[in-house]
Amino acid sequence: MLGIIGILVAIALLIFLAYRGWNLIVASLICSLVVVLSAYGDIYNAFAVDYANGFKYFAGTYFIIFVLGALFGQVMGDSGSATAVSRKLLDVFGPSRAILVTVLARSVLTYGGVSVFIVIFTVYPLALILFRTANLPKRLIVGSVAIGAGTFTMTALPGSPAIQNLIPTQVLGTTATAAPLLGIAASALMLLGGLWYLLGQGKKAIANNEGFIPGPRDNMEQLSLEKTEALPHWFLALLPILVVIGLIIGLRGRLDALFSVMIALSAGIILTYALNWKRFANPVKTMNDGCMNSMGALINTSAIVAFGFVVQGVPAFQSMVQFALGLSFDPLISAAVGVNIVAGITGSASGGLTIFMQTMGPALLEQGANPEVLHRVASIASGGLDSLPHSGAVITMLTFMGLSHKEAYKDVGVVTVIVPLITLAIIVAIGILLF
């Protein structure tokens, strides 16, 4: 029991320290110690093995992706390509629709198979220009990206290539288009609910004179809309992004997923340099800055993942998982609650969904659950408590955009936790009544 309390206290403490502005490496180490001490665990093993392996796993797996992603964003900004594309978007939609354009652009990218990390890195410069022109606070960029990349296209929209939509197929024998009507309904609820909230926040910000303030790493001189004579044509500026997306989709199933992303980003970087070489004031500095800008997000996210490994290494974690898996409700309610609990503890939608599906999926089918409805409910459930403040994806977004939890998490929490949970409750109710 003490170990379970320790895990809950550690997660709460991690959230508190993040809000207070503590360095996330320090916070993760302190909270890991709380977990180990409450479980009477081996301190050396927890840090030298579990924490180190968790840090090494994430940093080692995603190091090249983070570097290439940040570098692609940097070359898009320094070459004027991001500005050129943003000008075209502003001409078509107008500056007042900055939030809507950002959400829809991210939604299209993620539904096309581009991962949330790549979306953050590659399209962030475009969002900076859109929000600066609309004079909307930078914190709303995070919420806009979160809706488009981490809600309905990840868990609800039928046919989504996101891993959260594919995990249930391995256990339930379903397809990525399972329960299409429920999925479309859930997608509409999450998209419209999130947009309603963010657009309302935008109006409040304007009324309160809360305008756009760039971060210390945001090179707004390179992203100026006034230098029209030096900008590339908007289609040539967009071409590297299209190449990245096309290669990611085209190489799917032919190469390892991460390797295909590396190839796509490398091609995008090379093409941007080739099309805009004379537009770079200092091509080497652009490369150096892009690579270094990736380090903060990578290290902070790795530290949070390492904390998760420490949590998973203590016996109390298994007790909590077994509690979540053993809930004796209607199968759809059990899936909705159980997946959320495990995803919340691990800070991972895919992690929580995998653990639940492998352990309880067959048993819920034996209880008579409709496989397609169970698939959709479990997938949607994975996108609820997974994005609490200690989530790796949340940490990456905030760190890369130069924002703190205190500044921007409220908006993320509403659109990625509260709105999806309300949506989940509605879908579960419909599933129980109609299926």
N, C-alpha and C positions, 0 to 999 in steps of 0.2 A: 504493500500500500504506500509506503514511504517513497518507493521508487517512482510510482505513478504521480504522486504529488510533486516529486522533484522534477519530472518531465514537464508537467503543466506550469510549475513555477518558472522553470528555465525558459520556456517558450514565452510566457508573459513578460519575464525580465528582458528577454531579447527584444521584444516589441517595444518595451518601455525605453530601453537604452537606445534603440534606433531612433525613436521619436525625440529623445533628448540630445541627439547629435553625436553619440559616441561612435568612435571608429568601429566598423563592423568586425574587423579582425579581433580587436580586444573584446568586444561584446560577445562574439562567438566563443572565445576561449573561456571567458568567465562563466557563461551559461553552460558550456560543456562540463566545466568543473562542478557546477551545481548538480547536473545530471549524474555524474559519476559518484560524487560524495553521497547523494541521497540513495544511491543504489548499492553503497558499500563496494563499489567496483575497484578495479585495478587502475589507478591513475596513470601509471606509465603506459599501460596497454591502451588506455582510452586515447591518450594524446599521441603516442609514438606509432600506434597502429591504426586505430579507428579514425581519429582526426586527420592524421597524415595521409591515410589512404583515400579518405573522402576528398581532401584538398587536391591530392595528386590526380585522382580520377577525373574530377571536373576540369582542373587546369590543364591536365595532359590531353584530355579528349577534345577540349574546345579552344585550346590556345591559338591554333592557326586560324580557326573560324573567327574568333574575336579580333585577331590582328587584321585579317583580310577584310572583315566586315567594317571595322573602324576606318581602315585605309580607303576602302571604296567610298565611304561617306565623306572622307576628307578630300579626295580628288574630285568628287562631284561638287563639293563646295568651293574649293580653291580654283577650279577651272571655270566657274560660272555656270556649269551645267544645271546645278540645283536651282539657281536663280532663274535661268531660262525656262525650265519646266514650270516653276512656280508662277512666273509671269503669265504663261499660257493658261494655267489653271485659274489664275485670278481674272484673266480676260474672259474666260468661258463662264465661270461660276460667280465671280465677284468676291471681294474681300470679306463680305458679311457671312459667307458660307465656309469659312476656314475650318470649323469643327466638322461639318458634314463632309467636306472634301477629304479631310484627313482620315476620318473613320472609314469612308467608303474605299479610299485608296488602299488602306491597310487590309480591309476585308477582302478585296479582290486578290491582293498578293498572297495572303495566308490561305485563302480557298484554292489558290493556284498551286499551293504546295511549298511556299516560301516560309521558312521557320520564323518564329517570333523574334529571335535574336537578329536574324538578317534583316527583318523589317525595321527593327529599331535602328540598326546601323546605317542602312542604305537610304532610308527615306526621311530621317531626322532633319537633314538640312532643308528639305522642302517644307517641312512643317514649321521650322523656325521662320522662314520668310512669310508663309501664310499667316502665322499668328502675329508676327511683327506688323505686317500690313494692316491686319484687322485690329491691332492694338489690344489683343487678348493676352491675359497672363500666361506665362510659359507653363505653369503647372497644369493647365488644361490640355497641353499636348500629351502628357502622360496618360490621362484618362481617355483621350481620343485614340491613342495607339492601343491602349488596353482593350477598348471595345472591339476595334477592328481585328486585333491579333489574338486576343485571349478569351473571347467569350463564344459567340454563336458559331463562328467559322471553325472553332477548335472542337466543340462538343456537340452541337445541335444540327447544323446544316447537313442534310443528307448528301452523301458522296464526298464529304470532306476527307482529304488525305491525311489529316492530322492523326498522330499516333493515338490520341485519346478516342478517336472514332474507330480505330482499327483494332485496339486491344480486345474489345468484347467479341469480335468476330472469331477470334482464335478459340474461345471457350464455348460460345453459344451457337456457332455455326451460322451466323448471320452475315449480312453484307454491309458495306459502308453506307448503303442507302436504307438501312433498317428503319421501320416506322416513319416513312417520309412525311406524312401529315403532321404527326406529333413534332417531328424535327423542324418542319417549316414554321409551325405555330410557335415553338420555343424560340426559334431564330428571330421571328418578328417581335416577340415580347422582349427579348434581350436587346435587340438593336434599337427598337423604338423607346424602350425604357431608359437605356443608356443615353441615347440622343436627347431625350426629353430632359434628363438631369443635366447633361453638359451644356445644352443650349440655355437652360435656365441659369446655370452658373455663369455662363458668358454674359448674359444680360445683367446679372447682379454685379459682375466685375466692372462692366461699363458704367453702371449707375454709381458704383463706389469709387470710380476713377482708378481702378486697379488695372494698370496697363501692362504692356510687355516690357520685361526687364531681362536682357540677355545675361547668360552666365559667364563666368570668367574664361571659359574655354570656347565660347561661341564667337567665332570670327565673323562678326557682322559686316566688317568692311568688305570681305570677299563675297558676302551674300547680299550686297547692295543692289536694289532694283534700279538705281539711278545710272549704272554703268551699262546702258543698253547697247552702246556701240561696240563693246568688247565681248558681248555675250554670243555664244554659239546659237545656231538656229534651234528652236525648241525640239524639233524631231531628232536632230543629231545629239542634243543633250539627253533626250529620253532613251536613245538607242542603247547605251550601256546597261540601263536598268532592264530593258526588254531582253537583252542578251542574257543577263543574269537569270531572269525568270525563265526564259526559254530553255537554257541549259539545265537548270534545276529540274524542270518538268521533263525535258527530253531525255535526260540521263537517269531518270527514276527507274529503278529495277535493273539497270544495266551495270551500275557501279555502286559501291558502298555509298550510303546516303551522305555522310560527311565529306567523303572524297569528291562526290559530284558537286557539292556546295563549294568546296575549295576551288575546283576547276572553274565553276561559274563566276565566282567572285574575282578570281585571278584574271579571267577573260574580260570582265567588266572594268577592272583597274587598267589593264593594258590598253583596252579600246579607248577609255577616257583620256589616258595620256596621249595616245596616238592622234585622236581627234582634236586635242586642245593643247598640244605641247607649247605653243607660243603664248598661250594664255596664262601659263603658270609663271608667277613671279620668281619662284624658287622651287623647282620640282623636287629637289632632294629634301628641302625643309618640309614640303607637303608630305612626303613619305615618312620622314621622321616623326612629325606631329601625329599623323594618323596611327602609326604603330604605338606610340606612347599613350595616346588617348584611350587605347583599348585596355590598358593594364589595370586601371582602377576598377572598372566593372568586372574584369576577369578575377582579380584577387578577392574583391568583396564577395562576389557570388560563390567562389570556391570556398571561402571561409564559412559561409552559411551552409553549403552542401556538406562540409566537413562536420559542422555541428550536427547535421542530420544523421551522419554516419555514427557519431557518438551516441545519439539517442537510440538508433536502431541496434546498437551493440549491447544495450543493457536489458536484462530480463523483463523489466517493467514494460518495455515497449511491446513485447510479444503479448503480455497480459492485456494491454490496451487494445491491440489488434484483435485478439480473440474475443474481447468484449464486443467490439464493433461488429465482428463477423457473426457473433452468436445472437444478435438481436432477433427476437421471435415475433415479428410483425408480419403484415402482408408482405410478400416478396418485394414489391416495388418500394414500399416504405423502408424495408430492411436495406435494400440497395441504396436508396437515397441517403439514408442516415449513415450507414456503414461506410460507404465510399467517402463521404464528406469527412468523417472522423479520421480515417486513415490518411486522406489527402491533406487534412489540416495539420496532423502531427508531423508528417514528412515534408510538408511544404511543396508537394509535387502532385500534380493532377495525374500524370502517367504512373507514378509510383503507387499512389493510393488506389487507382483503378486496377493496376496489375495485381496487387496483393489481394484485393477483394475478389476479383474475377477468378483468379486461380484457386482461391480457397472456397468461395461460396457460390460461384456461378453454377456449377453442376447441381448443387443442393437446391438452389432456388428454382431451377428448371424442374427438378423432381417434385417440387411443391406445386407445380402447375403454372408457373409464370410464363407468359407469352414471350418467347425469345426475342422478338423484334422490339417489343415495348420495353423489356428489361434492358436490352442493349441501349436504347435511347435514353432511358432514365439513368442508368449507370454512367453513361458517357456525360450527360449533362451534370450529374452530381459531382463528377470529378473536377468540374470547373467552378466550384463554390468556395469552400474553405481552403482550397489549394493556394489562393492568392492572398492569404493573410500577410502581415508585414514581413514575416521571415521567409517568404517565398523567394527562391533564387531568381525567377523571372522578374519579380517586382524589384529586387535589389539591383539587377542589371539595368532595368529601365531608369530607375532613379539615379543611379551612379553615373551612367553614361550621359544622361541629360543634365547632370550637375544640380540635382534637386535633392532635398532631404525628405524624409518621411513626413516631418511636420508640415512641410510646404505642400506636398502633393499627394500623400497617400489617401487622404479623405476621399478625393475624387476616384482614385483607383478602387478603393474599398467599396464605394457605392456601385460602380459599374461592373466590377468583377466578382463581388461577393454578394451584396444585398440583392441587386437585380437578378442575378442567376439563381439565388436561393428562392426568391419569390416565384420566378419562372418554374423552377423545379417543383415547388409545391403544387402549382397549377397543373403541370404536366402529369404528376403522380396522381392527382385527383381525377383527371380525365382518363388516365390509364386504368385506374381501378374501376371507374364507372362504366367505361365502354369496352374494356377488354377482360 
